[in-house]
Amino acid sequence: MKTYFLKIASSLMALFVLFSTFSFTVEKHYCGEFLMDVSFTGAADNCGMEMEKTVAKKKKCCKDEVHVFEGQDELHQTHFEDFDFSKQQFLISLFISYHDLFIENKSNKIIYKSQYPPDIPKNYQVLYQSFLI
């Protein structure tokens, strides 16, 4: 059970590091108020009305939105010497307290599978049906 948990946790941490370094761009093309196209890999297709302008209002009816999500370029590694004494003391006390939680206690129970329980002594009063009244 513990090995499965460690494998799952290490896989999740590796995926987290991998996805934190990705960067991607989302481009959206709107025609008026309506979303016409979304692209994750390149430029979004236009609707063909991009060059037309309304004569009365003198503004474009189409617009493009570009959302850029930047990932990490460098993974910062901290050294143990960078921590001050209070941080070192906290980490050591945290490690010691959680390490003791996962110690397995072995029981000293002795199970005798080949022996039977002792016989129940005979109750002679019930056996001979002689009761004192």
C-alpha positions, 0 to 999 in steps of 0.5 A: 500500500505504501509503495503504491502511494509513493509511486502515485505521488512521484508520478503526480509530482513529475507531471506537475513539474512538466506542466509548470514548464509548458507555455502556450497561446490561445487565440480567439476571433470574435465577429461582433459579439460572437466567438467564431474560432479558437486556436491553441496551435496557430492563428485563429481563422477569420470570418471573412468580414475583417476588412469591411467597416461600417460606414456610419460608425467607422469601426471594425466589427471583428476583433482578435484576442490573444492570451499567452500563458507563460511557463517557467524557464528555469527551475529554481533549486534551493540549497540547505545553506540558504535557510536560516536557523528557524526554517531548519529547525521547523523542517527537522521537527516536521520530519521527525514528527511525521516519521514516527507516524509511519512506524509499524508496531509489531504485536507480540501475540502468540497464536496457538493453532494446534492447541484446543481450549481447556475443557469446561469443568462439569457442573455436578449439581446440574448433572445429578440435578441435586439442588439445595433449597 
